[in-house]
């Protein structure tokens, strides 16, 4: 067991449904989640295996959100000057 002061407050994530230890920070959706939950030191988290969404203490160790897929913006395809397209 570590003697660091952080280990006293940081608890590992364990899913209550499947028992997985892989958890990710979830996006805050509602006004309640944005403004009220932080007053109670809670944050939304999601299990990495069963995808159950839950609220945990801010001291619970979870991974940052998965990198969002790059938003692919379609490029404007210009037609070559020598090509006539109807």
PyMOL Python script that loads the backbone (N, CA, C, O; Angstrom):
from pymol import cmd

cmd.read_pdbstr("""\
ATOM      1  N   UNK A   1       0.842  -1.179   0.000  1.00  0.00           N
ATOM      2  CA  UNK A   1       0.000   0.000   0.000  1.00  0.00           C
ATOM      3  C   UNK A   1       0.877   1.228   0.000  1.00  0.00           C
ATOM      4  O   UNK A   1       1.890   1.280   0.698  1.00  0.00           O
ATOM      5  N   UNK A   2       0.488   2.216  -0.783  1.00  0.00           N
ATOM      6  CA  UNK A   2       1.250   3.439  -0.913  1.00  0.00           C
ATOM      7  C   UNK A   2       0.983   4.358   0.270  1.00  0.00           C
ATOM      8  O   UNK A   2      -0.131   4.393   0.794  1.00  0.00           O
ATOM      9  N   UNK A   3       1.999   5.098   0.690  1.00  0.00           N
ATOM     10  CA  UNK A   3       1.842   6.032   1.791  1.00  0.00           C
ATOM     11  C   UNK A   3       1.634   7.456   1.310  1.00  0.00           C
ATOM     12  O   UNK A   3       1.720   8.388   2.110  1.00  0.00           O
ATOM     13  N   UNK A   4       1.364   7.650   0.031  1.00  0.00           N
ATOM     14  CA  UNK A   4       1.175   9.000  -0.486  1.00  0.00           C
ATOM     15  C   UNK A   4      -0.153   9.560   0.022  1.00  0.00           C
ATOM     16  O   UNK A   4      -1.109   8.811   0.225  1.00  0.00           O
ATOM     17  N   UNK A   5      -0.209  10.877   0.225  1.00  0.00           N
ATOM     18  CA  UNK A   5      -1.458  11.469   0.711  1.00  0.00           C
ATOM     19  C   UNK A   5      -2.598  11.338  -0.284  1.00  0.00           C
ATOM     20  O   UNK A   5      -3.763  11.379   0.112  1.00  0.00           O
ATOM     21  N   UNK A   6      -2.292  11.182  -1.565  1.00  0.00           N
ATOM     22  CA  UNK A   6      -3.341  11.029  -2.570  1.00  0.00           C
ATOM     23  C   UNK A   6      -4.086   9.706  -2.430  1.00  0.00           C
ATOM     24  O   UNK A   6      -5.268   9.629  -2.765  1.00  0.00           O
ATOM     25  N   UNK A   7      -3.413   8.661  -1.939  1.00  0.00           N
ATOM     26  CA  UNK A   7      -4.048   7.351  -1.850  1.00  0.00           C
ATOM     27  C   UNK A   7      -5.148   7.320  -0.804  1.00  0.00           C
ATOM     28  O   UNK A   7      -6.011   6.442  -0.848  1.00  0.00           O
ATOM     29  N   UNK A   8      -5.140   8.251   0.133  1.00  0.00           N
ATOM     30  CA  UNK A   8      -6.180   8.295   1.149  1.00  0.00           C
ATOM     31  C   UNK A   8      -7.513   8.709   0.524  1.00  0.00           C
ATOM     32  O   UNK A   8      -8.558   8.168   0.886  1.00  0.00           O
ATOM     33  N   UNK A   9      -7.487   9.659  -0.410  1.00  0.00           N
ATOM     34  CA  UNK A   9      -8.707  10.177  -1.003  1.00  0.00           C
ATOM     35  C   UNK A   9      -9.097   9.462  -2.285  1.00  0.00           C
ATOM     36  O   UNK A   9     -10.285   9.284  -2.551  1.00  0.00           O
ATOM     37  N   UNK A  10      -8.120   9.048  -3.087  1.00  0.00           N
ATOM     38  CA  UNK A  10      -8.415   8.437  -4.387  1.00  0.00           C
ATOM     39  C   UNK A  10      -8.799   6.979  -4.212  1.00  0.00           C
ATOM     40  O   UNK A  10      -8.031   6.173  -3.687  1.00  0.00           O
ATOM     41  N   UNK A  11     -10.005   6.660  -4.664  1.00  0.00           N
ATOM     42  CA  UNK A  11     -10.475   5.288  -4.616  1.00  0.00           C
ATOM     43  C   UNK A  11     -10.475   4.743  -6.033  1.00  0.00           C
ATOM     44  O   UNK A  11     -10.783   5.480  -6.970  1.00  0.00           O
ATOM     45  N   UNK A  12     -10.140   3.475  -6.217  1.00  0.00           N
ATOM     46  CA  UNK A  12     -10.196   2.908  -7.565  1.00  0.00           C
ATOM     47  C   UNK A  12     -11.648   2.720  -8.001  1.00  0.00           C
ATOM     48  O   UNK A  12     -12.533   2.504  -7.174  1.00  0.00           O
ATOM     49  N   UNK A  13     -11.877   2.805  -9.299  1.00  0.00           N
ATOM     50  CA  UNK A  13     -13.218   2.616  -9.855  1.00  0.00           C
ATOM     51  C   UNK A  13     -13.521   1.133  -9.933  1.00  0.00           C
ATOM     52  O   UNK A  13     -12.690   0.353 -10.396  1.00  0.00           O
ATOM     53  N   UNK A  14     -14.699   0.736  -9.486  1.00  0.00           N
ATOM     54  CA  UNK A  14     -15.201  -0.622  -9.655  1.00  0.00           C
ATOM     55  C   UNK A  14     -16.670  -0.508 -10.023  1.00  0.00           C
ATOM     56  O   UNK A  14     -17.463   0.050  -9.264  1.00  0.00           O
ATOM     57  N   UNK A  15     -17.035  -1.036 -11.187  1.00  0.00           N
ATOM     58  CA  UNK A  15     -18.414  -0.964 -11.669  1.00  0.00           C
ATOM     59  C   UNK A  15     -19.314  -1.800 -10.759  1.00  0.00           C
ATOM     60  O   UNK A  15     -18.960  -2.918 -10.384  1.00  0.00           O
ATOM     61  N   UNK A  16     -20.467  -1.257 -10.411  1.00  0.00           N
ATOM     62  CA  UNK A  16     -21.403  -1.966  -9.543  1.00  0.00           C
ATOM     63  C   UNK A  16     -22.179  -3.033 -10.303  1.00  0.00           C
ATOM     64  O   UNK A  16     -22.755  -3.933  -9.693  1.00  0.00           O
ATOM     65  N   UNK A  17     -22.200  -2.938 -11.637  1.00  0.00           N
ATOM     66  CA  UNK A  17     -22.919  -3.923 -12.447  1.00  0.00           C
ATOM     67  C   UNK A  17     -22.051  -5.127 -12.792  1.00  0.00           C
ATOM     68  O   UNK A  17     -22.394  -6.264 -12.467  1.00  0.00           O
ATOM     69  N   UNK A  18     -20.914  -4.865 -13.459  1.00  0.00           N
ATOM     70  CA  UNK A  18     -20.100  -5.971 -13.972  1.00  0.00           C
ATOM     71  C   UNK A  18     -18.808  -6.200 -13.191  1.00  0.00           C
ATOM     72  O   UNK A  18     -18.145  -7.218 -13.392  1.00  0.00           O
ATOM     73  N   UNK A  19     -18.437  -5.274 -12.302  1.00  0.00           N
ATOM     74  CA  UNK A  19     -17.232  -5.446 -11.501  1.00  0.00           C
ATOM     75  C   UNK A  19     -15.958  -5.009 -12.206  1.00  0.00           C
ATOM     76  O   UNK A  19     -14.864  -5.227 -11.687  1.00  0.00           O
ATOM     77  N   UNK A  20     -16.077  -4.396 -13.377  1.00  0.00           N
ATOM     78  CA  UNK A  20     -14.910  -3.946 -14.124  1.00  0.00           C
ATOM     79  C   UNK A  20     -14.193  -2.818 -13.378  1.00  0.00           C
ATOM     80  O   UNK A  20     -14.820  -2.047 -12.651  1.00  0.00           O
ATOM     81  N   UNK A  21     -12.909  -2.734 -13.561  1.00  0.00           N
ATOM     82  CA  UNK A  21     -12.119  -1.676 -12.939  1.00  0.00           C
ATOM     83  C   UNK A  21     -11.750  -0.591 -13.935  1.00  0.00           C
ATOM     84  O   UNK A  21     -10.915   0.263 -13.640  1.00  0.00           O
ATOM     85  N   UNK A  22     -12.369  -0.615 -15.122  1.00  0.00           N
ATOM     86  CA  UNK A  22     -12.083   0.372 -16.158  1.00  0.00           C
ATOM     87  C   UNK A  22     -13.248   1.347 -16.222  1.00  0.00           C
ATOM     88  O   UNK A  22     -14.353   0.982 -16.622  1.00  0.00           O
ATOM     89  N   UNK A  23     -12.996   2.585 -15.825  1.00  0.00           N
ATOM     90  CA  UNK A  23     -14.027   3.602 -15.844  1.00  0.00           C
ATOM     91  C   UNK A  23     -13.537   4.850 -16.545  1.00  0.00           C
ATOM     92  O   UNK A  23     -12.344   5.152 -16.526  1.00  0.00           O
ATOM     93  N   UNK A  24     -14.447   5.571 -17.157  1.00  0.00           N
ATOM     94  CA  UNK A  24     -14.105   6.781 -17.885  1.00  0.00           C
ATOM     95  C   UNK A  24     -14.988   7.935 -17.422  1.00  0.00           C
ATOM     96  O   UNK A  24     -16.145   7.735 -17.052  1.00  0.00           O
ATOM     97  N   UNK A  25     -14.440   9.122 -17.447  1.00  0.00           N
ATOM     98  CA  UNK A  25     -15.206  10.315 -17.132  1.00  0.00           C
ATOM     99  C   UNK A  25     -16.255  10.483 -18.212  1.00  0.00           C
ATOM    100  O   UNK A  25     -15.958  10.372 -19.401  1.00  0.00           O
ATOM    101  N   UNK A  26     -17.487  10.751 -17.796  1.00  0.00           N
ATOM    102  CA  UNK A  26     -18.580  10.910 -18.742  1.00  0.00           C
ATOM    103  C   UNK A  26     -18.919  12.384 -18.889  1.00  0.00           C
ATOM    104  O   UNK A  26     -18.674  13.180 -17.982  1.00  0.00           O
ATOM    105  N   UNK A  27     -19.475  12.737 -20.018  1.00  0.00           N
ATOM    106  CA  UNK A  27     -19.839  14.126 -20.282  1.00  0.00           C
ATOM    107  C   UNK A  27     -21.027  14.521 -19.410  1.00  0.00           C
ATOM    108  O   UNK A  27     -21.969  13.747 -19.240  1.00  0.00           O
ATOM    109  N   UNK A  28     -20.972  15.726 -18.865  1.00  0.00           N
ATOM    110  CA  UNK A  28     -22.090  16.234 -18.073  1.00  0.00           C
ATOM    111  C   UNK A  28     -23.207  16.635 -19.017  1.00  0.00           C
ATOM    112  O   UNK A  28     -22.977  17.385 -19.966  1.00  0.00           O
ATOM    113  N   UNK A  29     -24.415  16.147 -18.771  1.00  0.00           N
ATOM    114  CA  UNK A  29     -25.519  16.341 -19.699  1.00  0.00           C
ATOM    115  C   UNK A  29     -26.489  17.441 -19.284  1.00  0.00           C
ATOM    116  O   UNK A  29     -26.838  18.292 -20.102  1.00  0.00           O
ATOM    117  N   UNK A  30     -26.927  17.438 -18.038  1.00  0.00           N
ATOM    118  CA  UNK A  30     -27.991  18.334 -17.607  1.00  0.00           C
ATOM    119  C   UNK A  30     -27.467  19.420 -16.682  1.00  0.00           C
ATOM    120  O   UNK A  30     -26.310  19.398 -16.262  1.00  0.00           O
ATOM    121  N   UNK A  31     -28.336  20.362 -16.377  1.00  0.00           N
ATOM    122  CA  UNK A  31     -27.976  21.420 -15.431  1.00  0.00           C
ATOM    123  C   UNK A  31     -27.671  20.829 -14.059  1.00  0.00           C
ATOM    124  O   UNK A  31     -26.776  21.299 -13.358  1.00  0.00           O
ATOM    125  N   UNK A  32     -28.419  19.797 -13.682  1.00  0.00           N
ATOM    126  CA  UNK A  32     -28.164  19.116 -12.416  1.00  0.00           C
ATOM    127  C   UNK A  32     -26.732  18.588 -12.372  1.00  0.00           C
ATOM    128  O   UNK A  32     -26.029  18.762 -11.376  1.00  0.00           O
ATOM    129  N   UNK A  33     -26.309  17.946 -13.453  1.00  0.00           N
ATOM    130  CA  UNK A  33     -24.959  17.378 -13.494  1.00  0.00           C
ATOM    131  C   UNK A  33     -23.887  18.450 -13.566  1.00  0.00           C
ATOM    132  O   UNK A  33     -22.777  18.247 -13.073  1.00  0.00           O
ATOM    133  N   UNK A  34     -24.193  19.568 -14.160  1.00  0.00           N
ATOM    134  CA  UNK A  34     -23.203  20.636 -14.291  1.00  0.00           C
ATOM    135  C   UNK A  34     -23.022  21.442 -13.018  1.00  0.00           C
ATOM    136  O   UNK A  34     -21.898  21.800 -12.667  1.00  0.00           O
ATOM    137  N   UNK A  35     -24.118  21.735 -12.320  1.00  0.00           N
ATOM    138  CA  UNK A  35     -24.046  22.691 -11.213  1.00  0.00           C
ATOM    139  C   UNK A  35     -24.361  22.116  -9.834  1.00  0.00           C
ATOM    140  O   UNK A  35     -23.820  22.594  -8.836  1.00  0.00           O
ATOM    141  N   UNK A  36     -25.216  21.111  -9.757  1.00  0.00           N
ATOM    142  CA  UNK A  36     -25.616  20.586  -8.448  1.00  0.00           C
ATOM    143  C   UNK A  36     -24.693  19.457  -7.979  1.00  0.00           C
ATOM    144  O   UNK A  36     -24.273  19.444  -6.822  1.00  0.00           O
ATOM    145  N   UNK A  37     -24.378  18.513  -8.865  1.00  0.00           N
ATOM    146  CA  UNK A  37     -23.524  17.394  -8.469  1.00  0.00           C
ATOM    147  C   UNK A  37     -22.162  17.830  -7.922  1.00  0.00           C
ATOM    148  O   UNK A  37     -21.699  17.254  -6.938  1.00  0.00           O
ATOM    149  N   UNK A  38     -21.499  18.833  -8.528  1.00  0.00           N
ATOM    150  CA  UNK A  38     -20.207  19.255  -7.951  1.00  0.00           C
ATOM    151  C   UNK A  38     -20.324  19.767  -6.518  1.00  0.00           C
ATOM    152  O   UNK A  38     -19.358  19.693  -5.758  1.00  0.00           O
ATOM    153  N   UNK A  39     -21.483  20.280  -6.142  1.00  0.00           N
ATOM    154  CA  UNK A  39     -21.665  20.714  -4.752  1.00  0.00           C
ATOM    155  C   UNK A  39     -21.613  19.535  -3.786  1.00  0.00           C
ATOM    156  O   UNK A  39     -21.232  19.685  -2.625  1.00  0.00           O
ATOM    157  N   UNK A  40     -22.003  18.353  -4.286  1.00  0.00           N
ATOM    158  CA  UNK A  40     -21.963  17.139  -3.479  1.00  0.00           C
ATOM    159  C   UNK A  40     -20.709  16.303  -3.768  1.00  0.00           C
ATOM    160  O   UNK A  40     -20.620  15.144  -3.363  1.00  0.00           O
ATOM    161  N   UNK A  41     -19.741  16.908  -4.475  1.00  0.00           N
ATOM    162  CA  UNK A  41     -18.473  16.260  -4.835  1.00  0.00           C
ATOM    163  C   UNK A  41     -18.682  15.002  -5.673  1.00  0.00           C
ATOM    164  O   UNK A  41     -17.973  14.011  -5.498  1.00  0.00           O
ATOM    165  N   UNK A  42     -19.658  15.042  -6.584  1.00  0.00           N
ATOM    166  CA  UNK A  42     -19.931  13.912  -7.460  1.00  0.00           C
ATOM    167  C   UNK A  42     -19.654  14.276  -8.910  1.00  0.00           C
ATOM    168  O   UNK A  42     -19.738  15.442  -9.296  1.00  0.00           O
ATOM    169  N   UNK A  43     -19.321  13.256  -9.716  1.00  0.00           N
ATOM    170  CA  UNK A  43     -19.106  13.443 -11.150  1.00  0.00           C
ATOM    171  C   UNK A  43     -19.677  12.241 -11.888  1.00  0.00           C
ATOM    172  O   UNK A  43     -19.720  11.143 -11.333  1.00  0.00           O
ATOM    173  N   UNK A  44     -20.120  12.427 -13.140  1.00  0.00           N
ATOM    174  CA  UNK A  44     -20.630  11.291 -13.911  1.00  0.00           C
ATOM    175  C   UNK A  44     -19.475  10.467 -14.478  1.00  0.00           C
ATOM    176  O   UNK A  44     -18.511  11.014 -15.014  1.00  0.00           O
ATOM    177  N   UNK A  45     -19.587   9.151 -14.352  1.00  0.00           N
ATOM    178  CA  UNK A  45     -18.580   8.227 -14.891  1.00  0.00           C
ATOM    179  C   UNK A  45     -19.297   7.124 -15.657  1.00  0.00           C
ATOM    180  O   UNK A  45     -20.478   6.861 -15.427  1.00  0.00           O
ATOM    181  N   UNK A  46     -18.572   6.480 -16.571  1.00  0.00           N
ATOM    182  CA  UNK A  46     -19.131   5.399 -17.369  1.00  0.00           C
ATOM    183  C   UNK A  46     -18.179   4.211 -17.333  1.00  0.00           C
ATOM    184  O   UNK A  46     -16.962   4.373 -17.433  1.00  0.00           O
ATOM    185  N   UNK A  47     -18.743   3.022 -17.190  1.00  0.00           N
ATOM    186  CA  UNK A  47     -17.947   1.795 -17.187  1.00  0.00           C
ATOM    187  C   UNK A  47     -17.413   1.552 -18.595  1.00  0.00           C
ATOM    188  O   UNK A  47     -18.134   1.745 -19.574  1.00  0.00           O
ATOM    189  N   UNK A  48     -16.174   1.136 -18.699  1.00  0.00           N
ATOM    190  CA  UNK A  48     -15.563   0.893 -19.993  1.00  0.00           C
ATOM    191  C   UNK A  48     -15.963  -0.422 -20.623  1.00  0.00           C
ATOM    192  O   UNK A  48     -15.697  -0.637 -21.805  1.00  0.00           O
ATOM    193  N   UNK A  49     -16.604  -1.322 -19.860  1.00  0.00           N
ATOM    194  CA  UNK A  49     -16.982  -2.622 -20.408  1.00  0.00           C
ATOM    195  C   UNK A  49     -18.482  -2.761 -20.631  1.00  0.00           C
ATOM    196  O   UNK A  49     -18.904  -3.181 -21.709  1.00  0.00           O
ATOM    197  N   UNK A  50     -19.291  -2.419 -19.640  1.00  0.00           N
ATOM    198  CA  UNK A  50     -20.742  -2.569 -19.805  1.00  0.00           C
ATOM    199  C   UNK A  50     -21.425  -1.242 -20.125  1.00  0.00           C
ATOM    200  O   UNK A  50     -22.627  -1.219 -20.388  1.00  0.00           O
ATOM    201  N   UNK A  51     -20.683  -0.142 -20.108  1.00  0.00           N
ATOM    202  CA  UNK A  51     -21.148   1.198 -20.458  1.00  0.00           C
ATOM    203  C   UNK A  51     -22.241   1.733 -19.528  1.00  0.00           C
ATOM    204  O   UNK A  51     -23.005   2.622 -19.904  1.00  0.00           O
ATOM    205  N   UNK A  52     -22.308   1.187 -18.322  1.00  0.00           N
ATOM    206  CA  UNK A  52     -23.271   1.707 -17.341  1.00  0.00           C
ATOM    207  C   UNK A  52     -22.802   3.076 -16.889  1.00  0.00           C
ATOM    208  O   UNK A  52     -21.616   3.277 -16.627  1.00  0.00           O
ATOM    209  N   UNK A  53     -23.723   4.011 -16.799  1.00  0.00           N
ATOM    210  CA  UNK A  53     -23.404   5.378 -16.387  1.00  0.00           C
ATOM    211  C   UNK A  53     -23.825   5.545 -14.941  1.00  0.00           C
ATOM    212  O   UNK A  53     -24.905   5.108 -14.544  1.00  0.00           O
ATOM    213  N   UNK A  54     -22.950   6.193 -14.141  1.00  0.00           N
ATOM    214  CA  UNK A  54     -23.200   6.310 -12.713  1.00  0.00           C
ATOM    215  C   UNK A  54     -22.550   7.595 -12.204  1.00  0.00           C
ATOM    216  O   UNK A  54     -21.800   8.243 -12.933  1.00  0.00           O
ATOM    217  N   UNK A  55     -22.831   7.957 -10.977  1.00  0.00           N
ATOM    218  CA  UNK A  55     -22.203   9.116 -10.346  1.00  0.00           C
ATOM    219  C   UNK A  55     -21.276   8.623  -9.243  1.00  0.00           C
ATOM    220  O   UNK A  55     -21.656   7.785  -8.426  1.00  0.00           O
ATOM    221  N   UNK A  56     -20.064   9.151  -9.230  1.00  0.00           N
ATOM    222  CA  UNK A  56     -19.079   8.765  -8.213  1.00  0.00           C
ATOM    223  C   UNK A  56     -18.462  10.005  -7.598  1.00  0.00           C
ATOM    224  O   UNK A  56     -18.582  11.102  -8.144  1.00  0.00           O
ATOM    225  N   UNK A  57     -17.806   9.834  -6.467  1.00  0.00           N
ATOM    226  CA  UNK A  57     -17.087  10.934  -5.836  1.00  0.00           C
ATOM    227  C   UNK A  57     -15.994  11.433  -6.759  1.00  0.00           C
ATOM    228  O   UNK A  57     -15.427  10.664  -7.535  1.00  0.00           O
ATOM    229  N   UNK A  58     -15.701  12.714  -6.676  1.00  0.00           N
ATOM    230  CA  UNK A  58     -14.672  13.281  -7.550  1.00  0.00           C
ATOM    231  C   UNK A  58     -13.300  12.691  -7.254  1.00  0.00           C
ATOM    232  O   UNK A  58     -12.377  12.839  -8.055  1.00  0.00           O
ATOM    233  N   UNK A  59     -13.156  12.026  -6.114  1.00  0.00           N
ATOM    234  CA  UNK A  59     -11.881  11.422  -5.744  1.00  0.00           C
ATOM    235  C   UNK A  59     -11.670  10.049  -6.371  1.00  0.00           C
ATOM    236  O   UNK A  59     -10.580   9.488  -6.260  1.00  0.00           O
ATOM    237  N   UNK A  60     -12.691   9.495  -7.028  1.00  0.00           N
ATOM    238  CA  UNK A  60     -12.574   8.192  -7.666  1.00  0.00           C
ATOM    239  C   UNK A  60     -11.695   8.311  -8.901  1.00  0.00           C
ATOM    240  O   UNK A  60     -11.908   9.186  -9.741  1.00  0.00           O
ATOM    241  N   UNK A  61     -10.704   7.425  -9.010  1.00  0.00           N
ATOM    242  CA  UNK A  61      -9.787   7.456 -10.155  1.00  0.00           C
ATOM    243  C   UNK A  61     -10.435   6.811 -11.369  1.00  0.00           C
ATOM    244  O   UNK A  61     -10.769   5.626 -11.353  1.00  0.00           O
ATOM    245  N   UNK A  62     -10.607   7.598 -12.416  1.00  0.00           N
ATOM    246  CA  UNK A  62     -11.115   7.095 -13.697  1.00  0.00           C
ATOM    247  C   UNK A  62     -10.253   7.685 -14.796  1.00  0.00           C
ATOM    248  O   UNK A  62      -9.544   8.670 -14.587  1.00  0.00           O
ATOM    249  N   UNK A  63     -10.321   7.072 -15.973  1.00  0.00           N
ATOM    250  CA  UNK A  63      -9.585   7.563 -17.132  1.00  0.00           C
ATOM    251  C   UNK A  63     -10.305   8.767 -17.712  1.00  0.00           C
ATOM    252  O   UNK A  63     -11.502   8.958 -17.500  1.00  0.00           O
ATOM    253  N   UNK A  64      -9.553   9.575 -18.448  1.00  0.00           N
ATOM    254  CA  UNK A  64     -10.181  10.674 -19.170  1.00  0.00           C
ATOM    255  C   UNK A  64     -11.045  10.089 -20.275  1.00  0.00           C
ATOM    256  O   UNK A  64     -10.920   8.912 -20.614  1.00  0.00           O
ATOM    257  N   UNK A  65     -11.915  10.907 -20.831  1.00  0.00           N
ATOM    258  CA  UNK A  65     -12.797  10.439 -21.896  1.00  0.00           C
ATOM    259  C   UNK A  65     -11.985   9.889 -23.053  1.00  0.00           C
ATOM    260  O   UNK A  65     -10.870  10.338 -23.318  1.00  0.00           O
ATOM    261  N   UNK A  66     -12.565   8.901 -23.745  1.00  0.00           N
ATOM    262  CA  UNK A  66     -11.918   8.405 -24.945  1.00  0.00           C
ATOM    263  C   UNK A  66     -11.796   9.546 -25.926  1.00  0.00           C
ATOM    264  O   UNK A  66     -12.671  10.408 -26.002  1.00  0.00           O
ATOM    265  N   UNK A  67     -10.717   9.552 -26.671  1.00  0.00           N
ATOM    266  CA  UNK A  67     -10.532  10.615 -27.659  1.00  0.00           C
ATOM    267  C   UNK A  67     -11.689  10.574 -28.638  1.00  0.00           C
ATOM    268  O   UNK A  67     -11.988   9.543 -29.240  1.00  0.00           O
ATOM    269  N   UNK A  68     -12.315  11.698 -28.775  1.00  0.00           N
ATOM    270  CA  UNK A  68     -13.436  11.747 -29.705  1.00  0.00           C
ATOM    271  C   UNK A  68     -12.898  11.592 -31.118  1.00  0.00           C
ATOM    272  O   UNK A  68     -11.817  12.074 -31.457  1.00  0.00           O
ATOM    273  N   UNK A  69     -13.671  10.921 -31.906  1.00  0.00           N
ATOM    274  CA  UNK A  69     -13.230  10.723 -33.285  1.00  0.00           C
ATOM    275  C   UNK A  69     -13.130  12.077 -33.963  1.00  0.00           C
ATOM    276  O   UNK A  69     -13.939  12.974 -33.726  1.00  0.00           O
ATOM    277  N   UNK A  70     -12.153  12.200 -34.785  1.00  0.00           N
ATOM    278  CA  UNK A  70     -11.949  13.466 -35.484  1.00  0.00           C
ATOM    279  C   UNK A  70     -13.164  13.745 -36.345  1.00  0.00           C
ATOM    280  O   UNK A  70     -13.640  12.890 -37.093  1.00  0.00           O
ATOM    281  N   UNK A  71     -13.640  14.941 -36.218  1.00  0.00           N
ATOM    282  CA  UNK A  71     -14.809  15.306 -37.020  1.00  0.00           C
ATOM    283  C   UNK A  71     -14.345  15.518 -38.448  1.00  0.00           C
ATOM    284  O   UNK A  71     -13.553  16.413 -38.743  1.00  0.00           O
ATOM    285  N   UNK A  72     -14.848  14.689 -39.304  1.00  0.00           N
ATOM    286  CA  UNK A  72     -14.448  14.750 -40.700  1.00  0.00           C
ATOM    287  C   UNK A  72     -15.344  15.762 -41.402  1.00  0.00           C
ATOM    288  O   UNK A  72     -16.553  15.567 -41.525  1.00  0.00           O
ATOM    289  N   UNK A  73     -14.743  16.813 -41.844  1.00  0.00           N
ATOM    290  CA  UNK A  73     -15.475  17.844 -42.569  1.00  0.00           C
ATOM    291  C   UNK A  73     -15.234  17.605 -44.044  1.00  0.00           C
ATOM    292  O   UNK A  73     -14.090  17.616 -44.499  1.00  0.00           O
ATOM    293  N   UNK A  74     -16.296  17.390 -44.791  1.00  0.00           N
ATOM    294  CA  UNK A  74     -16.085  17.128 -46.224  1.00  0.00           C
ATOM    295  C   UNK A  74     -15.468  18.343 -46.892  1.00  0.00           C
ATOM    296  O   UNK A  74     -15.923  19.474 -46.720  1.00  0.00           O
ATOM    297  N   UNK A  75     -14.432  18.081 -47.649  1.00  0.00           N
ATOM    298  CA  UNK A  75     -13.760  19.157 -48.366  1.00  0.00           C
ATOM    299  C   UNK A  75     -14.556  19.493 -49.612  1.00  0.00           C
ATOM    300  O   UNK A  75     -15.210  18.634 -50.202  1.00  0.00           O
ATOM    301  N   UNK A  76     -14.490  20.737 -49.995  1.00  0.00           N
ATOM    302  CA  UNK A  76     -15.162  21.138 -51.223  1.00  0.00           C
ATOM    303  C   UNK A  76     -14.326  20.638 -52.392  1.00  0.00           C
ATOM    304  O   UNK A  76     -13.182  21.049 -52.585  1.00  0.00           O
ATOM    305  N   UNK A  77     -14.914  19.761 -53.148  1.00  0.00           N
ATOM    306  CA  UNK A  77     -14.214  19.228 -54.306  1.00  0.00           C
ATOM    307  C   UNK A  77     -14.511  20.131 -55.499  1.00  0.00           C
ATOM    308  O   UNK A  77     -15.645  20.217 -55.969  1.00  0.00           O
ATOM    309  N   UNK A  78     -13.502  20.778 -55.959  1.00  0.00           N
ATOM    310  CA  UNK A  78     -13.697  21.600 -57.145  1.00  0.00           C
ATOM    311  C   UNK A  78     -13.397  20.749 -58.370  1.00  0.00           C
ATOM    312  O   UNK A  78     -12.503  19.903 -58.364  1.00  0.00           O
ATOM    313  N   UNK A  79     -14.158  20.994 -59.399  1.00  0.00           N
ATOM    314  CA  UNK A  79     -13.945  20.224 -60.623  1.00  0.00           C
ATOM    315  C   UNK A  79     -12.742  20.803 -61.349  1.00  0.00           C
ATOM    316  O   UNK A  79     -12.536  22.017 -61.342  1.00  0.00           O
ATOM    317  N   UNK A  80     -11.961  19.960 -61.964  1.00  0.00           N
ATOM    318  CA  UNK A  80     -10.809  20.451 -62.712  1.00  0.00           C
ATOM    319  C   UNK A  80     -11.279  21.392 -63.828  1.00  0.00           C
ATOM    320  O   UNK A  80     -12.369  21.209 -64.370  1.00  0.00           O
ATOM    321  N   UNK A  81     -10.480  22.377 -64.168  1.00  0.00           N
ATOM    322  CA  UNK A  81     -10.906  23.368 -65.170  1.00  0.00           C
ATOM    323  C   UNK A  81     -11.186  22.774 -66.539  1.00  0.00           C
ATOM    324  O   UNK A  81     -11.987  23.343 -67.280  1.00  0.00           O
ATOM    325  N   UNK A  82     -10.566  21.654 -66.916  1.00  0.00           N
ATOM    326  CA  UNK A  82     -10.775  21.097 -68.243  1.00  0.00           C
ATOM    327  C   UNK A  82     -11.895  20.071 -68.287  1.00  0.00           C
ATOM    328  O   UNK A  82     -12.095  19.435 -69.322  1.00  0.00           O
ATOM    329  N   UNK A  83     -12.615  19.891 -67.222  1.00  0.00           N
ATOM    330  CA  UNK A  83     -13.672  18.885 -67.162  1.00  0.00           C
ATOM    331  C   UNK A  83     -15.017  19.584 -67.093  1.00  0.00           C
ATOM    332  O   UNK A  83     -15.208  20.482 -66.273  1.00  0.00           O
ATOM    333  N   UNK A  84     -15.934  19.191 -67.929  1.00  0.00           N
ATOM    334  CA  UNK A  84     -17.260  19.794 -67.946  1.00  0.00           C
ATOM    335  C   UNK A  84     -18.254  18.822 -67.325  1.00  0.00           C
ATOM    336  O   UNK A  84     -18.467  17.717 -67.825  1.00  0.00           O
ATOM    337  N   UNK A  85     -18.843  19.253 -66.248  1.00  0.00           N
ATOM    338  CA  UNK A  85     -19.799  18.403 -65.542  1.00  0.00           C
ATOM    339  C   UNK A  85     -21.143  19.065 -65.562  1.00  0.00           C
ATOM    340  O   UNK A  85     -21.253  20.254 -65.261  1.00  0.00           O
ATOM    341  N   UNK A  86     -22.188  18.315 -65.913  1.00  0.00           N
ATOM    342  CA  UNK A  86     -23.534  18.884 -65.985  1.00  0.00           C
ATOM    343  C   UNK A  86     -24.153  18.984 -64.629  1.00  0.00           C
ATOM    344  O   UNK A  86     -25.288  19.442 -64.501  1.00  0.00           O
TER     345      UNK A  86
END
""", "prot")
cmd.dss("prot")
cmd.show_as("cartoon", "prot")
cmd.util.cbc("prot")
cmd.orient("prot")
